[in-house]
Amino acid sequence: MKTAKKVDPKSMKKMNKQLILRYLVEHGPSSRTELVAKTGLANSAVWRIIEELVEQGFIEQKEYFMKTSTKKAAIYGVTRNYMTCLIVDVQVLQTTVALGFLDGSWEILENFPTTSFEEFTYRINEFLSEKTLNRLLGKKRKNRIVFSVPGIVDSQKSKLLYAPNLKWHDVDFKEQFGKKTFEIIVDNDSNLSLLAESFFSNDIKDSNNAFFLYLGEGVGGALLINGKIVRGMNFAAGEIGHTVLDMKDGIVEVEALLSISKLVEKFEKLKGKTLEGNLKERFDCVVKAWLGTDKIAQQLIDDFLRNLVLVLRNIGYLINPQIIVFGGSVNNLWENFGPFIEKELKKIDDYGFLNGMTFRDTIFKNVSPSLPGCNVAAINRVLEDSNLTG
């Protein structure tokens, strides 16, 4: 007869503290009564954990909410500055440096062009000086630096294996930047984008699997199955941009067909003019021209959408996710082209495998979704921290 395993009280206590802290990060300030209802924990457990989290500095009382004329309920939320991480969101054309906080918010510090790795290293090391780090992150708690990179990443070793569009190879970020007293976290931009969605989006939380299609200078993808990001044996799972389609001109990589940057550059070349602004703003100009019946824009966008529909069918048939999310440098693709994509997909969904599948844009509209994904990666490290057992 098998003996039931005893529940480790310390492990259970840590899980309960993680549950409450995660709820407060994801949903914002809440009362103890709401936490009891939402977490399913006993009232006494919630009260005790709240007291401990306040004492440890993870959370703080935010305000009182008037429930009746004679009784007030205390509202608790995470202490924003308990965790402050440095975010480095690397894109092919531009790198963004930001601060991330425990409440899921962020604050952009600087944007600069992504050029050579030597120049990139110089710019980042300016932020990593002891004086600057102490000013930005403070001295009391463990500092974390999170890098989002458009390439294939061994996240366990914090090593970039290959970023084709940057021409960066075999970069050991710990060796390059981790010689000081802080933790280095590195991951692929698509994976981080899907991580952010899975942290803040209820439809992703409620799904068994989802796919994030990252469109920008290049094309990437990320796959979530049973709540976990799938990386693959060689860390290339989801790399839809490096799959191929058999076109009339021969075998072509998907990235060459769906790169927003390449589309904009073709439009500029054919029109004989350079569009102003960042990649999103330049793409919006092409979309505006398409809506205004510009023949060059119509041809380019129509070709782009036909190729996108083929890729979506392949994703839908191979992985069959419940949700496909669009995002990257451009975060309004479905908003602009959803009806057309939906209509064209129905024409080639021969077996009905796409029935009921949801397509939508990322919830992050004004920033590359990989940036909040960096912050979520740092938040997850805090939630996993052994201090929660205190």
N, C-alpha and C positions, 0 to 999 in steps of 0.2 A: 504494500500500500504506500503510495507516494505521500510524502509530507508536504503540506502547503508551505511555500516560501514566506518567510517573515518579511514584512515591509520595513525597510530601513527608515526610521523616523527622520533622520537627517535628509535623506533623499526626498522623502515625501514633503518635508518642510520646504526644501529648495524648489521643488516643482510647484508648490502652491504659491510661493513668493514670485516665481517666474510668471505664473499664470496671471496674478494680479498686476504685476509690473508691466507685462506685455499688454494687457487690456488697457491700462492707463496710457501707454505710449500710443497704441493704435486708435483709441476712441476718445482720448482727452480726459480732462478732470471728471471725476465721478464721486458720488456719495458711497458710504459703506453699504447702505441698503441696496443700491444699484449693483455694487460689486458682488454682494451675496446672490442676487438674482441672476446675474450674468455668468458668474463663475461656478455656481453650484456648491460653493464651499459653505461650511457652517458659519453662522453669524459670529460665534466666538472666535473662530479661526481667522476670519477676515479682520476683526477688530485687533486681534493680537498681531497679525502680519502687518497691518497698517502702522501700528505703533513701532514695530521693528524697522520697517522701511523708512519711516520718518526719522527715527533715531540714527540710522545708518546714512541718511542724507539722500537716498534714492528719490524720495517723494517729499512733498510739503503740502501743508494745508493752503488752499488757494482762496477760499471764501466760504461764506455761509449762504445756504440756499433756504429761503423762507418756505417751509412746508405748511405750517398753520400759523395762526396768529400768536401761538404761545410756544412753538417749538421750531428750532432751526436745525438743519442737517449740515454737517461739515462736508466740504467738497475737497477732495485730494487729487493732486496731479503730480506728474514727474517733475523733479528739479531739473530744469532745462540745462543748467551748466554742470550737472553732476558728471556728464560725459561731454567733452568737447574733442572732436577728432578733426584732423586735417584731411580734406578730400582733394585728390588730384584726378580730375576727369579728363583723360587724354583722348582727344579726337584727332583725326588726320590733319585737319586744318587749324584747329584751335585747342588749347589746353585751358581748362578752368580750374582755379584753385579756390576752395571754399572751406568754411567751417561747418561741421555738422554737430547737432545737439541731441540730447537724449529724448527730447519730445518729438523727434522726427523732422524738425525744422532745419534749415540751413541758411548760410549767409555767404554770398559770393564775395571773394576778396579781390580776385584779379583774373583777367583773361589775357593770354598771350599766344602768338602764333606757334604752332608745333613745327619745329624745323629739325635740325640734326639732334641726335641723342646727346651729343656733347653740350649743345646749347640748352637742351631740356634739363640736363643734369645740373648745369650751372644755375638755372633759374629756380629749380626745386631746392637745391642746397641753400639758397638764400633764405628760404622759408624755414629750413631745418637748422638754422643756427640756434644755439642755446638761448640767446637773448630773444629772438623772434618767437621761438616755440613757447618760452615761458610767458611771453606777452599774449600770445594767441590762445594757448591751451592751459596755462597755469602750471604750477609746480606740484600740486598735491597728489594728483591721481595719474594712473598710467596713461601715457600718451599713445594714440593710435593714428597711423597715417595710412589712408586707404587709396589705392590706385585703381582706376578703371582704365583698361587698355583695349584697343580694337585689334585683338589678335588671340592666338591660342595660348592659354595660360595654365600652368601647373600651379593651382592656387595653394596646394599644400606646401609646396616649396617656395612660394612667392616668386615664381620664375616665369617670365615671358618667353615662350618657345619661339614664336614667330608672329610678326605683325607685317603681313605683306605690303599693305598700303603705306606703312611707315618705313619699311625696310629695316626694321629692328629685329635682331636675332639673338636668342640665348642671353637674355638680360636677367641677371640675378638681382632682384630688387633689394633683398636683404643685404647682399654684399655691397651693392651700390649705395644704398641709402640707410641701411639699418645698423650702422656702427654706433649709434647713440642709444639712449635709454628709452626707446619706444618700440611698439609693435608694428610690423609691416604687414598689411593685408593687400593682396593683389588679385584681381579677377577680370574676366572678360566683360566688356561693356554690355553685351546682350544678356549674359547671366545676371549681372547686377540689375539691369532694367527689369527683368522678370522677378528677381528677388524683391525689388521695391513694390511691384504690382501685387505679389503674393502676400506682402506684409500689410498693405493698405487697402486692397480691393476685395470686397466681400465675395464677388463672383469667382475670383481666382481661389480664395480660401475654400469655397464650396465646391470646387471642381476637382476631379481626380487627376486631370491632366490639362495642360495649357501650353501654348507656343507663343513666343514673342518674336516678331519679325522686325529686326532693327534695320532701318533704312537711313542712310546718310551718305558720307563719302564712300563708304563701302556698304556691304550687305552682310548682316549677321543674323543669328537665330539662337534661341535658348528654349530648352524643353523642360517642363515641370511634370513629374509623374508622382502621384501620391504625396504631394506636398514637398517633394525634393527636386532640386535642380540636377538634371542628368548631365554628367560631364564626359562620359565615355572613356574607354581604355587609354586613348591618346589625347584626351581633353578636347576632342573635336566634335563632340555631340552637338547637334543643332546648327552646325556651320553650313547653313543652306546656301550661303553666297558662293561657296566653292564647289557646289554640285553643278552639273552641266545640263544644258538642253540641246537637242539636235535641231538646229535652225537651218534655214535654206542656205546660209553661208557656211555651214559646218557646225561642229561642236563648239558651244560657247558657254563660259561660266555664267552663272546666274548674276554674279556681281556686276559683270559687264553690261547686263541688260537692265538691272534695277537700281544701279547706283544713282542717287539723286544728284550727286555732284557731276557725274558724267552727263546726265540728261541736261542739266543747266549749262554745262560747258558746250554741248552740241548746239543748244539754242543760241548762246552768245556768238558762237562761231558762224552759224548760218545767218544770224541777224547782223553780224558785223558790229556788235556793241557789247560792252561789259556792264553787267547789272551791278547795282550797288547793294551793300549790306552783307549780312552773313548768309549762310547757305539756305536757311529757312526763308529769309526775306527774298532771296534771289529766286527760289523755287516758287514762292507765292506770286512773283512777277510773271513767271511762265504760266502758272495756273490762270492768272488774270487774263493773259493773252489768249489762252485756250478758250476761256469763257467768252472772250471778245471776238471769237472766230478767226484768230490769226492762224493762217494755214500751216506755218512752220510749227507753231506750238501744238496745233491739233494733231499733226502727224506724229510728233515726238511723244506727246502724252498718250495718244491712242496706242502706239507701239508699246510704250511702257506698261499701260494697263493690260493689254493682251498678254504680255509676258508675265505680269504679276498674277493674272488669273490662272495661268498654267502652273506657276509655282505654288499658288494656294491650293490648287487641286492636288498636286503632288504631296504637299504637307498634309492635307486632309485625308488622303488615301493611305499614306504611309504611317502616320502617327495617329490620326483620327482624334485630335484633341477636342475638348469641349469648347475651348475659347482660343481664338487667335487674336493677339493684340499687336497693333501697328505702332511704332514709335521710333525715336532716334533723333536725328537732327530735324526731322519733319514729323510733327505730332498731330497733324490734321488730315491724314490721308483718307481715312474712312469718311470723315466729315465732307470732304470734297468729292470723293468718287464712289462712296458706298453703293448707291443705287445701281450704277453701271457695273461695278464688280459683282454685285449680287446677281444681276440679270445674266451676265456672261457665265458665271459659275454654274447656274442652273442648266445652261445649254450643254455643258460638258460633264455634268455630274451623272454619268451613265448608270451608276448603281445606287444612287441615293445615299452615298456614304457621308455627304455633307449636310444632310437633313438635320436641323436642330442645332447646328454649329453656330456659335456666336462670333461675330467679328466686331471689333471696336478699336478706337484709338486709345492710346495710353491716357491715364488720368493726369499725367504730368504734362501740362501744356506749354509752359514758358521756360522749360529747362530740359536738357537731355535727361531721360529717365535714369540713365546710369549714374547720374550725380546723387539723387536721393537713394539709389541702390547702394552706393558707397556708405552712406550714413546708416542704412539698415544693416549692412555687414558689420559695422562697428557696434551698433545697438545690440545685435545678436551676441557679440562677444561679451558685452556687459551682462546680458541675461544669462549667459553660460557661466559667468564668473562665480568662483567658489565663495566669494563674500556673501552671496545670497543665502548661504547656510548659516550665517551668523545669527 
